[in-house]
């Protein structure tokens, strides 16, 4: 049995789970596990499914790795909460553009462009 909570809620479409502090309203990601000494001070809730790209960087792995370049970025969600993750797609990311958070078996989640850009 895995003692850590799942990153994803059961609702459809899937949404990442965070924890909101009952007294202050601060939202944190990932959700606190039930066995945390602070768990009684937080309630688990689903995060927004879409956000705005705050910043990104392009990673160019060495030629011997055989990996293609990829982007990592920060996505601002309502709450507020800022997530760091891999950006899906071959197009250059655009700061200020809308991205959705989607499940991924390898990384847990990815950011996917909401609109295809010309």
C-alpha positions as CSV (number, residue, x, y, z in Angstrom):
1,X,0.0,0.0,0.0
2,X,1.3,3.4,-1.0
3,X,1.2,5.8,2.1
4,X,1.4,8.9,-0.1
5,X,-1.8,10.4,-1.5
6,X,-2.5,10.3,-5.2
7,X,-1.8,13.5,-7.2
8,X,-5.2,13.1,-8.9
9,X,-8.8,13.2,-7.8
10,X,-11.5,10.8,-8.8
11,X,-13.6,13.4,-10.7
12,X,-13.8,13.5,-14.5
13,X,-12.0,15.2,-16.0
14,X,-9.1,14.4,-13.7
15,X,-7.8,17.3,-11.6
16,X,-4.7,17.5,-9.4
17,X,-5.3,17.6,-5.7
18,X,-4.0,20.3,-3.3
19,X,-4.5,21.1,0.3
20,X,-6.1,24.4,1.6
21,X,-5.2,25.6,5.1
22,X,-8.5,26.0,7.0
23,X,-7.4,29.1,9.0
24,X,-5.5,31.1,6.3
25,X,-6.9,29.8,3.0
26,X,-3.4,29.1,1.7
27,X,-3.4,26.5,-1.0
28,X,-0.4,24.1,-1.4
29,X,0.5,21.3,-3.8
30,X,0.7,18.4,-3.6
31,X,-2.0,17.5,-1.1
32,X,-0.9,16.6,2.4
33,X,-1.0,12.9,3.2
34,X,-3.6,11.9,5.9
35,X,-0.8,10.8,8.2
36,X,0.8,14.2,8.3
37,X,0.8,15.9,11.7
38,X,-0.6,19.0,10.0
39,X,-3.4,17.1,8.1
40,X,-6.2,18.2,10.5
41,X,-5.3,21.9,9.7
42,X,-6.0,21.4,5.9
43,X,-8.7,20.2,3.7
44,X,-8.1,18.4,0.3
45,X,-9.5,20.0,-2.8
46,X,-9.2,19.8,-6.6
47,X,-7.0,22.4,-8.3
48,X,-8.0,24.3,-11.3
49,X,-7.6,22.3,-14.5
50,X,-6.2,25.2,-16.6
51,X,-3.8,28.0,-15.9
52,X,-1.5,30.6,-17.5
53,X,2.1,30.0,-18.3
54,X,4.3,32.2,-16.1
55,X,7.7,31.2,-17.4
56,X,9.6,28.4,-19.2
57,X,13.0,27.1,-20.2
58,X,14.1,24.9,-23.1
59,X,16.2,21.9,-22.2
60,X,18.7,20.6,-24.8
61,X,19.9,17.2,-23.7
62,X,23.3,16.1,-24.9
63,X,23.5,14.3,-28.3
64,X,24.6,11.0,-26.6
65,X,21.4,10.9,-24.6
66,X,19.2,10.5,-27.7
67,X,16.6,12.7,-26.2
68,X,14.9,15.5,-28.1
69,X,14.8,19.0,-26.6
70,X,11.8,19.7,-24.3
71,X,10.4,22.5,-22.2
72,X,9.8,22.9,-18.5
73,X,7.7,25.7,-17.1
74,X,5.7,27.3,-14.3
75,X,1.9,27.4,-14.6
76,X,-0.2,29.7,-12.5
77,X,-3.5,28.2,-11.4
78,X,-6.4,29.9,-9.6
79,X,-6.0,29.5,-5.9
80,X,-3.4,30.8,-6.3
81,X,-0.9,28.0,-6.8
82,X,2.1,27.8,-9.1
83,X,3.1,24.4,-10.5
84,X,6.4,23.3,-12.1
85,X,6.3,20.7,-14.8
86,X,7.0,19.5,-18.3
87,X,5.3,21.2,-21.2
88,X,3.9,18.9,-23.9
89,X,4.2,19.6,-27.6
90,X,6.8,20.5,-30.2
91,X,5.9,24.2,-30.5
92,X,7.8,26.8,-28.5
93,X,5.7,27.7,-25.4
94,X,4.2,31.1,-25.0
95,X,4.3,33.0,-21.8
96,X,0.8,34.2,-20.9
97,X,-0.9,31.5,-22.9
98,X,-3.4,29.1,-21.4
99,X,-2.4,25.5,-20.7
100,X,-4.3,22.6,-19.1
101,X,-2.9,20.1,-16.7
102,X,-3.2,16.5,-18.0
103,X,-2.2,13.1,-16.4
104,X,1.0,11.5,-17.5
105,X,2.3,8.1,-16.5
106,X,6.0,9.1,-16.6
107,X,5.9,12.5,-15.0
108,X,2.6,12.5,-13.1
109,X,1.3,15.4,-15.1
110,X,2.1,17.6,-18.1
111,X,1.0,21.0,-19.3
112,X,-0.8,20.9,-22.7
113,X,-1.6,24.0,-24.8
114,X,-5.4,24.8,-24.6
115,X,-5.3,26.4,-28.1
116,X,-3.2,25.4,-31.1
117,X,-1.2,28.4,-32.1
118,X,-0.6,29.2,-35.8
